[in-house]
Amino acid sequence: MAVANFIPEIWRAEVLVNFQARTVIANTVAREYEGDARTGNVVNVTEFERPSIVDYATGNDGGSRTIAPQDLTATGQSILIDQEKAFSFYVDDVDRRQAAGGMDVVTRDASAGLAEDAESFLATTMQTSGTDSSPASELTTGNEAFDYVKGLRTTLSSDSVRAPLDGRTLLVNPEFAGLLLGADSKLTDVDTSGSPEGLRNATIGRLLGFNVVETPLLNPGTATCVAYHRSAVGFVSQLNETEAIRAHNSFKDVVRGLHVYGGRVLRPEACLVGVNPAAV
């Protein structure tokens, strides 16, 4: 190619940044089981029965107060870390020089893609393994959606569940959010300044003790919600740092990253799924 005809190209990688779902759902579930997460690991979660509360009365004839220790029974569940997703791409030395600002934005987008994959896994796990609590007939107005959510709240607070009042989330997809936003503005503002960025941006309000969080990854196309307490769902995740290695047969780097994770609905009774039925 003649030098006179050469037209230099400057690549602006930032121009075509993909819209990625940031981590939202993972910030509303139990993460305390995380440790050294490697593919094939199993995290065993043990739950002990609640200790009984008894009277601590004075013994007969002025004797000392006594109490008998209780043998607690324990049940266990396991979270299998069986999901592994990765990315890997070449970065040519010439391309690196032409791409103003470098290729960091591509790596960030790839990492965001791994996060979106895990969020989709969590949304599907909650929908398929939670307790089906769908409305009996189609919800068509905001007030009907509000009354339905009120029923979910009652179930979580019932004697058979007793989910704590703090730590409750109402996860909604855009279709269900559209219903709630028409419920005579019953959604109230909530201060989420202390939350991670993704969760803060996805929180659309507070309703009946729930933080209402929106995600497009929950059952797209059909108005759906999941009402749950954070302890109802366990998630274990390890996003390995991305690394760059030199290609052995060209003037390129290989950039790659690996994410291993697993999750499970630990308390189905405190993970209520509502799918809006179609009109008959």
ZADO-1210 file (C-alpha; in nm, 4 decimals, padded with zeros to 6 digits):
<atoms>
<atom x="00.0000" y="00.0000" z="00.0000" code="MET" pos="1"/>
<atom x="00.1427" y="00.3417" z="-00.0989" code="ALA" pos="2"/>
<atom x="00.2205" y="00.5685" z="00.1907" code="VAL" pos="3"/>
<atom x="00.0263" y="00.8477" z="00.0196" code="ALA" pos="4"/>
<atom x="-00.2927" y="00.6383" z="00.0343" code="ASN" pos="5"/>
<atom x="-00.2565" y="00.5302" z="00.3968" code="PHE" pos="6"/>
<atom x="-00.5363" y="00.6560" z="00.6211" code="ILE" pos="7"/>
<atom x="-00.4565" y="00.6043" z="00.9879" code="PRO" pos="8"/>
<atom x="-00.7372" y="00.4628" z="01.2010" code="GLU" pos="9"/>
<atom x="-00.7967" y="00.5431" z="01.5646" code="ILE" pos="10"/>
<atom x="-01.0204" y="00.2988" z="01.7478" code="TRP" pos="11"/>
<atom x="-01.2411" y="00.4308" z="02.0243" code="ARG" pos="12"/>
<atom x="-01.3301" y="00.1206" z="02.2198" code="ALA" pos="13"/>
<atom x="-01.5495" y="00.3206" z="02.4578" code="GLU" pos="14"/>
<atom x="-01.8000" y="00.4069" z="02.1844" code="VAL" pos="15"/>
<atom x="-01.9573" y="00.0608" z="02.1657" code="LEU" pos="16"/>
<atom x="-01.9725" y="-00.0343" z="02.5316" code="VAL" pos="17"/>
<atom x="-02.2360" y="-00.3034" z="02.5663" code="ASN" pos="18"/>
<atom x="-02.5266" y="-00.2527" z="02.8024" code="PHE" pos="19"/>
<atom x="-02.4682" y="-00.5117" z="03.0722" code="GLN" pos="20"/>
<atom x="-02.6798" y="-00.6056" z="03.3726" code="ALA" pos="21"/>
<atom x="-02.4740" y="-00.5257" z="03.6799" code="ARG" pos="22"/>
<atom x="-02.4776" y="-00.7431" z="03.9891" code="THR" pos="23"/>
<atom x="-02.8169" y="-00.7004" z="04.1518" code="VAL" pos="24"/>
<atom x="-02.9718" y="-01.0267" z="04.2728" code="ILE" pos="25"/>
<atom x="-02.6504" y="-01.1590" z="04.4266" code="ALA" pos="26"/>
<atom x="-02.6475" y="-00.8628" z="04.6638" code="ASN" pos="27"/>
<atom x="-02.9873" y="-00.9577" z="04.8092" code="THR" pos="28"/>
<atom x="-02.9175" y="-01.3232" z="04.9028" code="VAL" pos="29"/>
<atom x="-02.7007" y="-01.5038" z="05.1577" code="ALA" pos="30"/>
<atom x="-02.3307" y="-01.4875" z="05.0651" code="ARG" pos="31"/>
<atom x="-02.1754" y="-01.5856" z="05.3976" code="GLU" pos="32"/>
<atom x="-02.1104" y="-01.9400" z="05.2756" code="TYR" pos="33"/>
<atom x="-01.8415" y="-01.8227" z="05.0378" code="GLU" pos="34"/>
<atom x="-01.4901" y="-01.9411" z="05.0932" code="GLY" pos="35"/>
<atom x="-01.2474" y="-02.0946" z="04.8524" code="ASP" pos="36"/>
<atom x="-01.4857" y="-02.1616" z="04.5648" code="ALA" pos="37"/>
<atom x="-01.3484" y="-02.4018" z="04.3098" code="ARG" pos="38"/>
<atom x="-01.5392" y="-02.6102" z="04.0575" code="THR" pos="39"/>
<atom x="-01.6696" y="-02.9258" z="04.2217" code="GLY" pos="40"/>
<atom x="-01.6573" y="-02.7892" z="04.5749" code="ASN" pos="41"/>
<atom x="-01.9598" y="-02.8493" z="04.7918" code="VAL" pos="42"/>
<atom x="-02.0548" y="-02.6053" z="05.0656" code="VAL" pos="43"/>
<atom x="-02.2469" y="-02.7819" z="05.3423" code="ASN" pos="44"/>
<atom x="-02.4940" y="-02.5591" z="05.5231" code="VAL" pos="45"/>
<atom x="-02.6015" y="-02.6860" z="05.8654" code="THR" pos="46"/>
<atom x="-02.9141" y="-02.5598" z="06.0395" code="GLU" pos="47"/>
<atom x="-02.9843" y="-02.6285" z="06.4056" code="PHE" pos="48"/>
<atom x="-03.3291" y="-02.6271" z="06.5558" code="GLU" pos="49"/>
<atom x="-03.4194" y="-02.3242" z="06.7623" code="ARG" pos="50"/>
<atom x="-03.3406" y="-02.3669" z="07.1344" code="PRO" pos="51"/>
<atom x="-03.6472" y="-02.3797" z="07.3568" code="SER" pos="52"/>
<atom x="-03.7125" y="-02.0942" z="07.6002" code="ILE" pos="53"/>
<atom x="-03.8033" y="-02.2313" z="07.9451" code="VAL" pos="54"/>
<atom x="-03.8783" y="-02.0952" z="08.2926" code="ASP" pos="55"/>
<atom x="-03.5746" y="-02.0594" z="08.5127" code="TYR" pos="56"/>
<atom x="-03.7540" y="-02.1030" z="08.8449" code="ALA" pos="57"/>
<atom x="-03.6286" y="-02.1400" z="09.2005" code="THR" pos="58"/>
<atom x="-03.5872" y="-02.5034" z="09.2987" code="GLY" pos="59"/>
<atom x="-03.8009" y="-02.6723" z="09.5671" code="ASN" pos="60"/>
<atom x="-03.7289" y="-02.5963" z="09.9322" code="ASP" pos="61"/>
<atom x="-03.5109" y="-02.3004" z="09.8434" code="GLY" pos="62"/>
<atom x="-03.2737" y="-02.5059" z="09.6299" code="GLY" pos="63"/>
<atom x="-03.0544" y="-02.3508" z="09.3624" code="SER" pos="64"/>
<atom x="-03.1873" y="-02.2595" z="09.0214" code="ARG" pos="65"/>
<atom x="-03.1164" y="-02.5309" z="08.7637" code="THR" pos="66"/>
<atom x="-03.1673" y="-02.5804" z="08.3935" code="ILE" pos="67"/>
<atom x="-03.1243" y="-02.8899" z="08.1788" code="ALA" pos="68"/>
<atom x="-02.9284" y="-02.8525" z="07.8535" code="PRO" pos="69"/>
<atom x="-03.1186" y="-02.9314" z="07.5368" code="GLN" pos="70"/>
<atom x="-02.9985" y="-03.1681" z="07.2665" code="ASP" pos="71"/>
<atom x="-03.0361" y="-02.9810" z="06.9389" code="LEU" pos="72"/>
<atom x="-03.1090" y="-03.1633" z="06.6162" code="THR" pos="73"/>
<atom x="-02.9426" y="-03.0452" z="06.2982" code="ALA" pos="74"/>
<atom x="-03.0304" y="-03.0671" z="05.9320" code="THR" pos="75"/>
<atom x="-02.7999" y="-03.0020" z="05.6409" code="GLY" pos="76"/>
<atom x="-02.8156" y="-02.8858" z="05.2823" code="GLN" pos="77"/>
<atom x="-02.5392" y="-02.8558" z="05.0275" code="SER" pos="78"/>
<atom x="-02.4587" y="-02.5900" z="04.7689" code="ILE" pos="79"/>
<atom x="-02.2734" y="-02.7411" z="04.4764" code="LEU" pos="80"/>
<atom x="-02.0317" y="-02.5070" z="04.3023" code="ILE" pos="81"/>
<atom x="-02.0884" y="-02.6611" z="03.9619" code="ASP" pos="82"/>
<atom x="-02.1069" y="-02.3609" z="03.7316" code="GLN" pos="83"/>
<atom x="-01.7989" y="-02.2341" z="03.5504" code="GLU" pos="84"/>
<atom x="-01.7940" y="-01.9683" z="03.2816" code="LYS" pos="85"/>
<atom x="-01.4974" y="-01.7998" z="03.1164" code="ALA" pos="86"/>
<atom x="-01.3862" y="-01.5576" z="02.8468" code="PHE" pos="87"/>
<atom x="-01.0668" y="-01.5404" z="02.6440" code="SER" pos="88"/>
<atom x="-00.9674" y="-01.3121" z="02.3582" code="PHE" pos="89"/>
<atom x="-00.6608" y="-01.1966" z="02.1672" code="TYR" pos="90"/>
<atom x="-00.5272" y="-00.8417" z="02.1793" code="VAL" pos="91"/>
<atom x="-00.2902" y="-00.7706" z="01.8893" code="ASP" pos="92"/>
<atom x="00.0021" y="-00.5391" z="01.9620" code="ASP" pos="93"/>
<atom x="-00.0926" y="-00.3184" z="01.6650" code="VAL" pos="94"/>
<atom x="-00.4563" y="-00.3063" z="01.7742" code="ASP" pos="95"/>
<atom x="-00.3494" y="-00.2114" z="02.1238" code="ARG" pos="96"/>
<atom x="-00.1668" y="00.0944" z="01.9908" code="ARG" pos="97"/>
<atom x="-00.4576" y="00.1969" z="01.7701" code="GLN" pos="98"/>
<atom x="-00.7232" y="00.1591" z="02.0385" code="ALA" pos="99"/>
<atom x="-00.7183" y="00.4902" z="02.2208" code="ALA" pos="100"/>
<atom x="-00.7536" y="00.4244" z="02.5903" code="GLY" pos="101"/>
<atom x="-00.6456" y="00.0603" z="02.5602" code="GLY" pos="102"/>
<atom x="-00.8573" y="-00.2543" z="02.5827" code="MET" pos="103"/>
<atom x="-00.9547" y="-00.2255" z="02.9482" code="ASP" pos="104"/>
<atom x="-01.3154" y="-00.1497" z="02.8592" code="VAL" pos="105"/>
<atom x="-01.3409" y="-00.4800" z="02.6677" code="VAL" pos="106"/>
<atom x="-01.2158" y="-00.6687" z="02.9710" code="THR" pos="107"/>
<atom x="-01.4683" y="-00.4877" z="03.1912" code="ARG" pos="108"/>
<atom x="-01.7482" y="-00.5785" z="02.9521" code="ASP" pos="109"/>
<atom x="-01.6384" y="-00.9422" z="02.9526" code="ALA" pos="110"/>
<atom x="-01.6382" y="-00.9453" z="03.3334" code="SER" pos="111"/>
<atom x="-01.9823" y="-00.7848" z="03.3333" code="ALA" pos="112"/>
<atom x="-02.0971" y="-01.0629" z="03.1012" code="GLY" pos="113"/>
<atom x="-01.9862" y="-01.3200" z="03.3569" code="LEU" pos="114"/>
<atom x="-02.1819" y="-01.1332" z="03.6239" code="ALA" pos="115"/>
<atom x="-02.4930" y="-01.1259" z="03.4052" code="GLU" pos="116"/>
<atom x="-02.4639" y="-01.5004" z="03.3468" code="ASP" pos="117"/>
<atom x="-02.4573" y="-01.5635" z="03.7230" code="ALA" pos="118"/>
<atom x="-02.7524" y="-01.3279" z="03.7764" code="GLU" pos="119"/>
<atom x="-02.9534" y="-01.5212" z="03.5165" code="SER" pos="120"/>
<atom x="-02.8662" y="-01.8448" z="03.6958" code="PHE" pos="121"/>
<atom x="-02.9887" y="-01.7031" z="04.0275" code="LEU" pos="122"/>
<atom x="-03.3117" y="-01.5707" z="03.8776" code="ALA" pos="123"/>
<atom x="-03.3882" y="-01.9073" z="03.7148" code="THR" pos="124"/>
<atom x="-03.2978" y="-02.1009" z="04.0313" code="THR" pos="125"/>
<atom x="-03.5296" y="-01.8884" z="04.2437" code="MET" pos="126"/>
<atom x="-03.8155" y="-01.9154" z="03.9974" code="GLN" pos="127"/>
<atom x="-03.7905" y="-02.2931" z="03.9540" code="THR" pos="128"/>
<atom x="-03.7065" y="-02.3907" z="04.3143" code="SER" pos="129"/>
<atom x="-03.9100" y="-02.1390" z="04.5108" code="GLY" pos="130"/>
<atom x="-04.2708" y="-02.1940" z="04.6211" code="THR" pos="131"/>
<atom x="-04.5231" y="-02.1250" z="04.3470" code="ASP" pos="132"/>
<atom x="-04.7531" y="-01.8547" z="04.4836" code="SER" pos="133"/>
<atom x="-04.8885" y="-01.7205" z="04.1553" code="SER" pos="134"/>
<atom x="-05.2136" y="-01.5228" z="04.1593" code="PRO" pos="135"/>
<atom x="-05.5300" y="-01.7143" z="04.0762" code="ALA" pos="136"/>
<atom x="-05.6280" y="-01.4683" z="03.8037" code="SER" pos="137"/>
<atom x="-05.4460" y="-01.2168" z="03.5885" code="GLU" pos="138"/>
<atom x="-05.3328" y="-00.8939" z="03.7522" code="LEU" pos="139"/>
<atom x="-05.4203" y="-00.6023" z="03.5280" code="THR" pos="140"/>
<atom x="-05.3928" y="-00.2953" z="03.7508" code="THR" pos="141"/>
<atom x="-05.1412" y="-00.1546" z="03.9928" code="GLY" pos="142"/>
<atom x="-05.3789" y="-00.1837" z="04.2845" code="ASN" pos="143"/>
<atom x="-05.4390" y="-00.5527" z="04.2096" code="GLU" pos="144"/>
<atom x="-05.0612" y="-00.6045" z="04.2059" code="ALA" pos="145"/>
<atom x="-05.0332" y="-00.4174" z="04.5368" code="PHE" pos="146"/>
<atom x="-05.2970" y="-00.6378" z="04.7011" code="ASP" pos="147"/>
<atom x="-05.1211" y="-00.9467" z="04.5683" code="TYR" pos="148"/>
<atom x="-04.7863" y="-00.8364" z="04.7157" code="VAL" pos="149"/>
<atom x="-04.9650" y="-00.7711" z="05.0442" code="LYS" pos="150"/>
<atom x="-05.0732" y="-01.1365" z="05.0427" code="GLY" pos="151"/>
<atom x="-04.7119" y="-01.2482" z="04.9853" code="LEU" pos="152"/>
<atom x="-04.6072" y="-01.0357" z="05.2823" code="ARG" pos="153"/>
<atom x="-04.8694" y="-01.2033" z="05.4990" code="THR" pos="154"/>
<atom x="-04.7424" y="-01.5479" z="05.3974" code="THR" pos="155"/>
<atom x="-04.3803" y="-01.4602" z="05.4825" code="LEU" pos="156"/>
<atom x="-04.4935" y="-01.3306" z="05.8222" code="SER" pos="157"/>
<atom x="-04.7207" y="-01.6274" z="05.8969" code="SER" pos="158"/>
<atom x="-04.6530" y="-01.8598" z="06.1864" code="ASP" pos="159"/>
<atom x="-04.5353" y="-02.1368" z="05.9534" code="SER" pos="160"/>
<atom x="-04.2630" y="-01.9214" z="05.7936" code="VAL" pos="161"/>
<atom x="-04.1741" y="-01.6345" z="06.0313" code="ARG" pos="162"/>
<atom x="-03.9324" y="-01.4692" z="05.7934" code="ALA" pos="163"/>
<atom x="-03.7628" y="-01.1720" z="05.9639" code="PRO" pos="164"/>
<atom x="-03.8957" y="-00.8315" z="05.8659" code="LEU" pos="165"/>
<atom x="-03.5532" y="-00.6998" z="05.7798" code="ASP" pos="166"/>
<atom x="-03.3762" y="-00.8367" z="05.4728" code="GLY" pos="167"/>
<atom x="-03.6860" y="-00.8877" z="05.2583" code="ARG" pos="168"/>
<atom x="-03.6693" y="-00.8292" z="04.8842" code="THR" pos="169"/>
<atom x="-03.9350" y="-00.8170" z="04.6155" code="LEU" pos="170"/>
<atom x="-03.7572" y="-00.9002" z="04.2914" code="LEU" pos="171"/>
<atom x="-03.9588" y="-00.7909" z="03.9875" code="VAL" pos="172"/>
<atom x="-03.9078" y="-00.7964" z="03.6135" code="ASN" pos="173"/>
<atom x="-03.9934" y="-00.4889" z="03.4040" code="PRO" pos="174"/>
<atom x="-04.3444" y="-00.6156" z="03.3301" code="GLU" pos="175"/>
<atom x="-04.4316" y="-00.6551" z="03.6994" code="PHE" pos="176"/>
<atom x="-04.2574" y="-00.3270" z="03.7817" code="ALA" pos="177"/>
<atom x="-04.4852" y="-00.1591" z="03.5307" code="GLY" pos="178"/>
<atom x="-04.7867" y="-00.2853" z="03.7250" code="LEU" pos="179"/>
<atom x="-04.6548" y="-00.1699" z="04.0624" code="LEU" pos="180"/>
<atom x="-04.5629" y="00.1735" z="03.9342" code="LEU" pos="181"/>
<atom x="-04.9298" y="00.2245" z="03.8576" code="GLY" pos="182"/>
<atom x="-05.0492" y="00.1358" z="04.2090" code="ALA" pos="183"/>
<atom x="-05.1497" y="00.4930" z="04.3001" code="ASP" pos="184"/>
<atom x="-04.7833" y="00.5676" z="04.3783" code="SER" pos="185"/>
<atom x="-04.7745" y="00.3343" z="04.6794" code="LYS" pos="186"/>
<atom x="-04.4041" y="00.2730" z="04.6160" code="LEU" pos="187"/>
<atom x="-04.1965" y="00.4921" z="04.8440" code="THR" pos="188"/>
<atom x="-03.8424" y="00.6189" z="04.8025" code="ASP" pos="189"/>
<atom x="-03.5716" y="00.4299" z="04.9856" code="VAL" pos="190"/>
<atom x="-03.2182" y="00.5385" z="05.0724" code="ASP" pos="191"/>
<atom x="-02.9844" y="00.2893" z="04.9088" code="THR" pos="192"/>
<atom x="-02.6703" y="00.5013" z="04.9300" code="SER" pos="193"/>
<atom x="-02.4890" y="00.2281" z="05.1194" code="GLY" pos="194"/>
<atom x="-02.5690" y="-00.0431" z="04.8645" code="SER" pos="195"/>
<atom x="-02.3431" y="-00.1650" z="04.5836" code="PRO" pos="196"/>
<atom x="-02.3839" y="00.0323" z="04.2616" code="GLU" pos="197"/>
<atom x="-02.5820" y="-00.2308" z="04.0726" code="GLY" pos="198"/>
<atom x="-02.8312" y="-00.2835" z="04.3545" code="LEU" pos="199"/>
<atom x="-02.8636" y="00.0895" z="04.4165" code="ARG" pos="200"/>
<atom x="-02.9489" y="00.1548" z="04.0515" code="ASN" pos="201"/>
<atom x="-03.1941" y="-00.1372" z="04.0346" code="ALA" pos="202"/>
<atom x="-03.3905" y="-00.0488" z="04.3504" code="THR" pos="203"/>
<atom x="-03.7092" y="00.1264" z="04.2439" code="ILE" pos="204"/>
<atom x="-03.8601" y="00.1789" z="04.5887" code="GLY" pos="205"/>
<atom x="-03.9887" y="00.0245" z="04.9075" code="ARG" pos="206"/>
<atom x="-04.3258" y="-00.1408" z="04.9466" code="LEU" pos="207"/>
<atom x="-04.4824" y="-00.3133" z="05.2492" code="LEU" pos="208"/>
<atom x="-04.1418" y="-00.3815" z="05.4054" code="GLY" pos="209"/>
<atom x="-03.9822" y="-00.5052" z="05.0812" code="PHE" pos="210"/>
<atom x="-03.6979" y="-00.3443" z="04.8953" code="ASN" pos="211"/>
<atom x="-03.8345" y="-00.3584" z="04.5409" code="VAL" pos="212"/>
<atom x="-03.5546" y="-00.4470" z="04.2991" code="VAL" pos="213"/>
<atom x="-03.5903" y="-00.4746" z="03.9214" code="GLU" pos="214"/>
<atom x="-03.4056" y="-00.7071" z="03.6858" code="THR" pos="215"/>
<atom x="-03.4727" y="-00.7910" z="03.3204" code="PRO" pos="216"/>
<atom x="-03.3326" y="-01.1412" z="03.3748" code="LEU" pos="217"/>
<atom x="-03.6349" y="-01.2783" z="03.5643" code="LEU" pos="218"/>
<atom x="-03.8762" y="-01.4636" z="03.3318" code="ASN" pos="219"/>
<atom x="-03.8645" y="-01.2079" z="03.0478" code="PRO" pos="220"/>
<atom x="-04.1945" y="-01.1262" z="02.8807" code="GLY" pos="221"/>
<atom x="-04.4332" y="-01.2272" z="03.1606" code="THR" pos="222"/>
<atom x="-04.4993" y="-01.0147" z="03.4698" code="ALA" pos="223"/>
<atom x="-04.3189" y="-01.2057" z="03.7468" code="THR" pos="224"/>
<atom x="-04.1998" y="-01.1379" z="04.0984" code="CYS" pos="225"/>
<atom x="-04.0204" y="-01.3250" z="04.3763" code="VAL" pos="226"/>
<atom x="-04.0758" y="-01.2283" z="04.7403" code="ALA" pos="227"/>
<atom x="-03.8039" y="-01.3640" z="04.9668" code="TYR" pos="228"/>
<atom x="-03.5864" y="-01.3187" z="05.2711" code="HIS" pos="229"/>
<atom x="-03.2123" y="-01.3097" z="05.2059" code="ARG" pos="230"/>
<atom x="-03.1553" y="-01.6289" z="05.4086" code="SER" pos="231"/>
<atom x="-03.3840" y="-01.8228" z="05.1740" code="ALA" pos="232"/>
<atom x="-03.1261" y="-01.8331" z="04.8938" code="VAL" pos="233"/>
<atom x="-02.7567" y="-01.9228" z="04.9214" code="GLY" pos="234"/>
<atom x="-02.4997" y="-01.8164" z="04.6634" code="PHE" pos="235"/>
<atom x="-02.1295" y="-01.9001" z="04.6441" code="VAL" pos="236"/>
<atom x="-01.9157" y="-01.7211" z="04.3896" code="SER" pos="237"/>
<atom x="-01.5520" y="-01.6749" z="04.2989" code="GLN" pos="238"/>
<atom x="-01.4689" y="-01.4372" z="04.0134" code="LEU" pos="239"/>
<atom x="-01.1041" y="-01.5017" z="03.9461" code="ASN" pos="240"/>
<atom x="-00.8979" y="-01.2022" z="03.8504" code="GLU" pos="241"/>
<atom x="-00.8524" y="-01.1637" z="03.4785" code="THR" pos="242"/>
<atom x="-00.5059" y="-01.2333" z="03.3524" code="GLU" pos="243"/>
<atom x="-00.3031" y="-01.1571" z="03.0405" code="ALA" pos="244"/>
<atom x="-00.0509" y="-01.4014" z="02.9007" code="ILE" pos="245"/>
<atom x="00.1727" y="-01.3717" z="02.5970" code="ARG" pos="246"/>
<atom x="00.0673" y="-01.5683" z="02.2879" code="ALA" pos="247"/>
<atom x="00.3381" y="-01.8118" z="02.1843" code="HIS" pos="248"/>
<atom x="00.3008" y="-01.7772" z="01.8067" code="ASN" pos="249"/>
<atom x="00.2139" y="-01.4109" z="01.7414" code="SER" pos="250"/>
<atom x="00.2636" y="-01.0582" z="01.8683" code="PHE" pos="251"/>
<atom x="-00.0480" y="-01.0735" z="02.0810" code="LYS" pos="252"/>
<atom x="-00.1650" y="-01.1048" z="02.4375" code="ASP" pos="253"/>
<atom x="-00.4347" y="-01.3444" z="02.5495" code="VAL" pos="254"/>
<atom x="-00.6720" y="-01.1905" z="02.8050" code="VAL" pos="255"/>
<atom x="-00.8904" y="-01.4343" z="02.9952" code="ARG" pos="256"/>
<atom x="-01.1006" y="-01.4687" z="03.3073" code="GLY" pos="257"/>
<atom x="-01.2866" y="-01.7427" z="03.4939" code="LEU" pos="258"/>
<atom x="-01.5939" y="-01.7398" z="03.7164" code="HIS" pos="259"/>
<atom x="-01.7040" y="-02.0381" z="03.9257" code="VAL" pos="260"/>
<atom x="-02.0236" y="-02.0295" z="04.1282" code="TYR" pos="261"/>
<atom x="-02.3228" y="-02.2173" z="04.2598" code="GLY" pos="262"/>
<atom x="-02.6506" y="-02.1410" z="04.4313" code="GLY" pos="263"/>
<atom x="-02.9549" y="-02.2999" z="04.5879" code="ARG" pos="264"/>
<atom x="-03.2921" y="-02.2111" z="04.7383" code="VAL" pos="265"/>
<atom x="-03.2375" y="-02.3151" z="05.1001" code="LEU" pos="266"/>
<atom x="-03.5802" y="-02.2170" z="05.2349" code="ARG" pos="267"/>
<atom x="-03.8470" y="-02.2584" z="04.9654" code="PRO" pos="268"/>
<atom x="-04.1175" y="-02.1506" z="05.2086" code="GLU" pos="269"/>
<atom x="-03.9507" y="-01.8076" z="05.2297" code="ALA" pos="270"/>
<atom x="-03.9012" y="-01.7719" z="04.8535" code="CYS" pos="271"/>
<atom x="-04.2423" y="-01.7056" z="04.7000" code="LEU" pos="272"/>
<atom x="-04.2717" y="-01.6948" z="04.3204" code="VAL" pos="273"/>
<atom x="-04.5539" y="-01.5157" z="04.1450" code="GLY" pos="274"/>
<atom x="-04.6066" y="-01.5477" z="03.7698" code="VAL" pos="275"/>
<atom x="-04.8958" y="-01.3442" z="03.6364" code="ASN" pos="276"/>
<atom x="-05.1308" y="-01.5849" z="03.4557" code="PRO" pos="277"/>
<atom x="-05.2633" y="-01.4978" z="03.1128" code="ALA" pos="278"/>
<atom x="-05.6257" y="-01.3938" z="03.0830" code="ALA" pos="279"/>
<atom x="-05.8602" y="-01.6862" z="03.0203" code="VAL" pos="280"/>
</atoms>
